[in-house]
Amino acid sequence: MKSLIVILLLSQCIVSFAGELRYAQNFSIAAFEGYKEITVRNTWKGAGDHEQVYALVPRGAELPELAPGAVVVRTPVERLAIMATVFLGPIRDLDLYDSLIGIAHLDYANDERAHELVASGVAREIQSGSGMDVESMLMLQPDLILTSTTGNANFDVHPQMRRAGLPVVVTASYMEKHPLARTEWIKFVAAFYDKEAEAERIFDGIAQRYEALVSLTRNVKNRPSVFSSAPYSGVWHVPGGKSYTATAFRHAGADYLWSDNEATGGVPLDVEVILQRAGDADYWLNPSHYDSIRALLAADERFAGFKALQKGRVYNNTVRVNAKGGNDIFERGVSHPEEVLADLIKIFHPELLPEHDFVFYEKLK
């Protein structure tokens, strides 16, 4: 009876706030009297049922009684460090640049404002992986460090940051299955800044535009076949059939060759498997970093056997790439999947969007 009373009292402490999650499955937010809790799950392919709770407690407030293992982050955040460029999307949409003090993998960043902040000394470039300096991170005095994990101890840096007492938060947006689910992580970032209402407004507009585009292809009769990616070191990682990439292909009115695969991440396959299965596919999309047919054939002359290449139906998301190779598809493209979807529909069914100009994609020549 006593435990039931405790549960009832705890449930009464929960207060509702704007912004129910509609697509994202790998995090949830609960608002309590005086603080918020974010639970993150499925952070990497082998994470199992592990969950991590983050308690967002206002500055100056006393710490509430929290679950064992909960990581405390004081809010609203004033000093933010990011360990991946994907976070630049919500930073841009929520205009959080004033808090950005550290950026890892700067060469891969497309965001001009991020480069300007580092060039002016307002923010610093952070070393990641084995070259990361924990002491330098401590000197930055961040309120929040956003990162993700691969489950590989040789690459992940969050364990040593956590041991040093740094406020590191591990995200899992790349493990989502739906493009809008990745975008909905703007609500996750916004929670640390008390900007939930703004994030909800931004996301609702994006979701409405995305779903309107999906409705255009829902009843198309001709669904061209498509495959994706290109080999690296002899291995071809195709998007899993339950990945956000496969979902986007389906929403754009195409038949993805590996749609029957159950993986949400990349699936490593031998090049010979791709050559055999994708030989007659109508389209080839996202062939790694290659920006021309000549470059593809120089990498492997066997690619000449693909019907998609023979017909000139090879497209890559290389329109918005800066001089250092930073591709905006991994920043704005994640935050605005409706623009990516419009490009895909223009590729597979140009008659449905005759006035659309490509934002991210181009036909390789």
Summary of the structure (lengths in Angstrom):
residues: 365
radius of gyration: 21.9
end to end distance: 72.4
largest distance: 73.7
contacts: 1152
relative contact order: 0.12
helix: 39%
strand: 21%
